[in-house]
């Protein structure tokens, strides 16, 4: 019986501490911060998103272990999930354009895949080179029109996302993970 207690105690000590989650809502954007002890360090994962609930969502994420600004900015990702047995609107390899206030356009390619539960997902992540420019545009903008580009017909709207609350959500996400809120356009050499 004594050996069993020692084995149980050693097992419990080896397990990482449960994650602590926090959630904030800023206008149409939400921020989620998850902190957990890896036994080597305290890891904090921060994300901001809008949409979801069956609709495509726009997401940003960063952790306290990631390189941050001004060398690296979080990349905006469009995420779509289809009900089991159905297709996503976005298909693998297609192009997507994300337009802020009908004036600033950023492009991404779709990556379609099945998750571990057999559910079809599709994501489109902006190029890292466009990340800071998109963030600056989103802070100044009112809405983002996301469209699927098709060579043989007019573009199809995937979602029209409000940018109400984006600046506050971005600030909370970056601050919670210990990164600078400042957006600095790279110097053109």
C-alpha positions in Angstrom: 0.0 0.0 0.0 2.9 2.4 0.8 4.4 1.9 -2.6 1.1 2.7 -4.3 0.9 6.0 -2.4 4.4 7.0 -3.6 3.6 6.0 -7.2 0.4 8.0 -7.1 2.1 11.0 -5.5 4.9 10.9 -8.2 2.4 10.7 -11.0 0.4 13.7 -9.7 3.6 15.8 -9.3 4.7 15.0 -12.8 1.4 16.3 -14.3 1.3 19.9 -15.4 -1.0 22.3 -13.6 -4.5 22.8 -15.2 -4.8 25.7 -17.6 -6.3 28.9 -16.4 -8.5 30.7 -19.0 -9.7 34.2 -19.2 -12.1 35.7 -21.7 -13.0 39.3 -22.6 -15.4 40.8 -25.2 -14.7 44.1 -27.0 -17.5 45.1 -29.4 -17.7 42.3 -32.0 -14.3 40.8 -31.1 -13.4 38.4 -28.3 -10.1 37.7 -26.6 -9.1 34.4 -24.9 -6.0 34.0 -22.8 -4.9 30.6 -21.6 -2.0 30.2 -19.2 -0.5 26.9 -18.2 2.6 25.6 -16.5 4.7 23.3 -18.6 6.9 22.5 -15.6 9.7 24.3 -17.5 8.0 27.7 -17.8 4.7 29.5 -17.7 3.2 29.4 -21.2 0.5 32.0 -22.1 -1.4 31.7 -25.4 -3.5 34.7 -26.5 -6.0 34.9 -29.3 -8.6 37.4 -30.6 -11.4 36.5 -33.0 -14.7 37.5 -34.5 -17.3 35.3 -36.1 -17.9 31.7 -35.3 -21.2 30.1 -34.2 -21.4 28.3 -37.6 -20.0 31.2 -39.5 -16.4 31.6 -40.7 -14.2 33.4 -38.1 -11.2 35.8 -38.3 -8.5 35.0 -35.8 -5.2 36.3 -34.5 -3.0 34.4 -32.1 0.3 34.7 -30.4 2.0 33.3 -27.3 4.5 34.6 -24.8 7.1 32.3 -26.3 6.7 33.8 -29.8 8.9 36.5 -31.3 6.8 39.7 -31.2 6.8 43.1 -32.8 8.5 44.7 -34.5 10.2 41.5 -35.9 7.0 39.4 -36.0 3.3 40.3 -36.0 0.4 37.9 -35.6 -1.0 36.8 -39.0 -4.7 37.1 -39.6 -6.3 33.8 -40.3 -9.8 33.0 -41.7 -11.1 29.7 -40.4 -14.2 27.8 -41.6 -15.6 24.5 -40.4 -18.2 22.4 -42.2 -20.8 20.1 -40.6 -19.9 16.5 -40.9 -20.5 15.2 -44.5 -20.5 18.7 -46.0 -18.0 20.8 -47.9 -16.5 24.1 -46.7 -17.2 27.1 -48.9 -13.5 27.6 -49.3 -11.6 24.8 -51.1 -8.0 23.8 -50.9 -5.7 26.0 -53.1 -8.3 28.7 -53.8 -7.5 32.4 -53.3 -9.2 34.7 -50.8 -9.1 38.4 -50.6 -9.7 40.3 -47.4 -10.8 43.9 -48.0 -10.8 46.6 -45.3 -13.5 49.3 -46.0 -13.5 48.5 -49.7 -10.0 50.1 -50.0 -7.2 47.9 -48.6 -6.9 44.4 -50.0 -4.8 41.5 -48.6 -4.6 38.0 -50.2 -4.3 34.5 -48.9 -4.5 30.9 -50.2 -6.8 28.3 -48.7 -5.6 25.2 -46.9 -8.3 22.6 -46.7 -8.0 19.6 -44.4 -9.8 17.1 -42.2 -9.3 17.4 -38.5 -8.8 14.4 -36.1 -12.6 14.0 -35.9 -13.1 13.8 -39.7 -14.6 17.3 -39.9 -13.6 19.3 -43.0 -11.8 22.6 -42.1 -10.4 25.4 -44.3 -8.0 28.2 -43.3 -6.6 31.1 -45.2 -3.7 32.9 -43.5 -2.3 36.2 -44.7 1.3 36.3 -45.8 3.7 37.3 -42.9 4.8 40.2 -45.1 1.3 41.7 -45.0 0.6 41.1 -41.3 1.5 44.6 -40.0 -0.2 46.4 -42.9 -3.4 44.4 -42.4 -3.4 45.2 -38.6 -2.9 48.9 -39.3 -5.7 48.8 -41.8 -8.0 46.9 -39.4 -7.4 49.4 -36.6 -8.5 52.2 -38.8 -11.3 50.4 -40.5 -15.0 49.6 -39.9 -15.4 46.3 -41.6 -13.6 43.5 -43.5 -15.2 42.0 -46.6 -13.8 38.5 -47.1 -14.3 37.1 -50.6 -13.4 33.9 -52.4 -11.8 34.6 -55.8 -12.9 32.5 -58.7 -11.4 32.8 -62.2 -14.6 32.1 -64.1 -17.1 34.3 -62.2 -17.5 37.2 -59.8 -16.1 36.8 -56.3 -18.3 35.2 -53.6 -18.6 36.7 -50.2 -17.5 34.4 -47.4 -18.1 36.8 -44.6 -18.5 40.5 -43.8 -16.7 41.0 -40.4 -17.2 44.0 -38.2 -14.0 45.6 -36.9 -15.9 47.2 -34.0 -13.7 46.5 -30.9 -10.8 45.2 -32.9 -8.2 47.7 -31.6 -9.1 47.0 -28.0 -9.1 43.2 -28.6 -5.7 43.4 -30.3 -4.3 45.5 -27.5 -5.6 43.1 -24.8 -4.3 40.0 -26.7 -0.8 41.5 -27.2 -0.5 42.9 -23.7 -1.7 39.7 -22.1 1.2 37.8 -23.8 3.8 40.5 -23.0 4.2 41.9 -26.5 4.2 45.5 -27.7 1.0 47.1 -29.0 2.8 49.4 -31.3 2.4 48.8 -35.0 5.5 49.9 -37.0 5.5 49.8 -40.8 8.8 48.3 -42.0 11.2 50.8 -43.6 11.5 50.3 -47.4 15.2 50.2 -48.3 
